[in-house]
């Protein structure tokens, strides 16, 4: 859970790229309960074409929603492999869908790993996951880059950072991962950081950052 621009989606994409079976769901303001379930099952069928062959979107109603979700989770538990989910932009999901998410959280099988990306706290309980010892929570502070991590990132971009510039970036950017990556990418494209001043700002041709 971090503000916009911390690279949550990029982090999710990198994690998803390393997993063999992943289902990606990106929430929108228009999603209703049936839409959420349809998208999740469609995502699962990308990796498991025959998944929940009994499921038809037309059969989903509010009246049988809970049983439908439980049946879907039972089908997932029958998959021999680990199944990974990435839920992106969850803060955009209408609060009316909270019961769906809660039922899912209460019944998610043990072969499921879920990465939820959001800007604000969830309006549901993860007590079951906490009791199982499988809940991990990260906020902006956990994802900020230290000075050593900034130096390591600079090496990936093949940018040679003077020690005082790394310190300036750490203080001015407050460890903001996406912002730091953007600056280092610009420095890399401008010749490895040769166009710089170190008086509290970074100056690039026609670009001034960190005023």
C-alpha positions in Angstrom: 0.0 0.0 0.0 1.7 3.2 -1.2 0.8 6.5 -2.9 0.7 6.8 -6.7 4.1 6.7 -8.4 5.8 4.2 -6.1 6.0 1.6 -8.8 3.4 -0.8 -7.4 2.2 -2.0 -10.8 5.8 -2.3 -12.1 6.6 -4.4 -9.0 3.6 -6.6 -9.6 4.6 -7.0 -13.3 8.1 -8.1 -12.4 6.8 -10.6 -9.8 4.2 -11.9 -12.3 6.9 -12.3 -15.0 8.7 -14.8 -12.7 5.7 -16.9 -12.0 4.5 -19.7 -14.3 0.7 -19.4 -13.6 -0.5 -15.9 -12.8 -3.9 -14.3 -13.0 -4.0 -10.5 -13.2 -7.0 -8.5 -12.3 -7.0 -4.7 -12.6 -9.9 -3.0 -10.8 -12.0 -0.1 -12.2 -14.7 2.1 -10.8 -17.3 0.3 -13.0 -16.7 -3.2 -11.7 -19.7 -5.0 -10.2 -19.6 -8.3 -8.4 -20.2 -10.4 -11.6 -17.6 -8.4 -13.5 -14.9 -9.1 -10.9 -15.7 -12.8 -10.9 -15.8 -13.0 -14.7 -12.4 -11.3 -15.0 -10.8 -13.5 -12.4 -12.0 -16.7 -14.1 -11.0 -15.5 -17.5 -7.5 -14.8 -16.1 -7.3 -18.2 -14.7 -8.4 -19.8 -18.0 -5.4 -18.2 -19.7 -3.2 -20.6 -17.7 -5.7 -23.4 -17.1 -8.0 -23.5 -20.2 -10.4 -26.0 -18.7 -10.8 -24.3 -15.4 -14.3 -24.2 -13.9 -15.9 -25.5 -17.1 -19.3 -25.4 -15.3 -19.1 -21.6 -15.0 -21.2 -19.4 -17.2 -21.4 -15.6 -16.7 -25.1 -15.6 -17.2 -25.6 -17.9 -14.2 -24.0 -15.4 -11.7 -26.4 -13.5 -9.6 -26.2 -11.8 -6.2 -28.3 -14.6 -4.7 -25.8 -17.4 -5.5 -22.6 -15.3 -5.4 -21.2 -16.7 -2.2 -21.7 -20.3 -3.2 -20.2 -19.6 -6.7 -17.1 -18.0 -5.1 -16.7 -21.0 -2.8 -17.0 -23.4 -5.7 -14.4 -21.5 -7.6 -12.0 -21.6 -4.7 -12.6 -25.3 -4.4 -11.7 -25.7 -8.1 -8.6 -23.7 -7.5 -7.6 -25.9 -4.6 -7.8 -28.9 -7.0 -5.0 -27.4 -9.2 -1.8 -29.2 -8.4 0.4 -26.1 -9.0 0.7 -22.9 -7.1 -1.7 -20.3 -8.5 -0.6 -16.6 -8.3 -2.9 -13.6 -8.4 -2.1 -10.0 -8.8 -4.9 -7.6 -7.9 -4.0 -4.0 -9.1 -5.8 -0.7 -8.4 -7.9 -2.2 -5.7 -8.7 1.2 -4.3 -10.8 1.8 -7.4 -13.0 -1.1 -6.8 -16.5 0.1 -5.6 -17.0 -0.5 -1.9 -20.1 -2.5 -2.8 -17.8 -5.3 -3.9 -16.2 -5.6 -0.5 -18.4 -8.7 0.4 -16.9 -10.5 -2.6 -13.4 -9.7 -1.6 -14.1 -10.8 2.0 -15.6 -14.1 0.9 -12.5 -14.7 -1.3 -10.2 -13.8 1.6 -12.0 -16.2 3.9 -12.0 -19.1 1.4 -8.8 -18.7 -0.7 -7.1 -22.1 -0.9 -3.6 -22.7 0.4 -2.1 -23.1 -3.1 -2.9 -19.5 -3.8 -0.5 -16.6 -3.5 -2.0 -13.1 -3.8 -0.2 -9.8 -4.4 -2.6 -6.9 -3.8 -1.6 -3.5 -5.0 -3.5 -0.4 -3.6 -3.2 3.1 -2.3 -5.4 2.9 0.8 -6.2 0.4 3.5 -8.6 -2.4 2.6 -12.1 -2.4 4.1 -12.0 -6.1 5.0 -10.4 -8.5 7.4 -7.4 -10.6 6.7 -7.7 -12.4 10.0 -7.6 -15.9 8.4 -4.4 -15.2 6.5 -2.9 -13.6 9.6 -3.8 -16.6 11.7 -2.2 -18.9 9.1 1.0 -16.8 9.3 0.9 -16.0 5.6 0.0 -12.3 5.6 2.7 -9.8 4.7 2.1 -6.1 4.6 4.3 -3.4 3.0 3.8 0.3 3.0 5.7 3.2 1.4 8.4 3.2 4.1 9.2 -0.4 3.4 9.6 0.2 -0.3 11.7 3.4 -0.1 15.3 3.0 -1.4 18.3 3.5 0.9 21.4 5.2 -0.2 23.1 1.9 -0.9 20.1 0.7 -2.9 20.2 4.0 -4.9 23.9 3.3 -5.7 23.0 -0.3 -6.7 20.1 1.0 -9.0 22.6 3.5 -10.5 24.9 0.7 -11.4 22.0 -1.1 -13.2 21.5 2.1 -15.3 25.3 2.4 -15.7 25.3 5.8 -14.1 28.3 6.7 -11.9 26.9 8.6 -8.9 29.2 10.7 -6.8 28.6 10.1 -3.1 27.2 13.5 -2.4 24.7 13.2 -5.3 23.5 9.8 -4.0 22.9 11.6 -0.6 21.0 14.5 -2.3 18.8 12.0 -4.2 18.1 10.1 -1.0 17.1 13.2 0.9 15.2 15.1 -1.9 13.4 12.1 -3.3 12.8 10.5 0.1 13.6 7.1 -1.4 10.8 7.3 -4.0 11.6 4.2 -6.2 9.8 5.2 -9.4 11.1 8.8 -9.2 14.7 7.6 -8.6 14.4 5.2 -11.5 13.2 8.0 -13.8 16.0 10.3 -12.9 18.7 7.6 -13.3 17.2 6.7 -16.7 17.4 10.3 -17.8 21.0 10.5 -16.5 21.9 7.3 -18.3 20.5 8.6 -21.6 22.4 11.9 -21.1 25.7 10.2 -20.9 26.0 8.5 -17.5 25.4 11.6 -15.4 28.0 13.9 -16.9 25.5 16.8 -17.1 25.1 17.4 -13.4 25.5 20.1 -10.8 25.9 19.0 -7.2 24.6 22.1 -5.3 21.3 20.6 -4.2 19.9 20.0 -7.6 20.4 17.8 -10.6 20.5 19.8 -13.9 20.1 18.1 -17.2 20.0 19.7 -20.6 16.7 21.7 -20.6 15.6 19.7 -17.6 15.9 20.6 -13.9 15.0 18.1 -11.3 14.8 18.3 -7.5 14.5 22.0 -7.1 
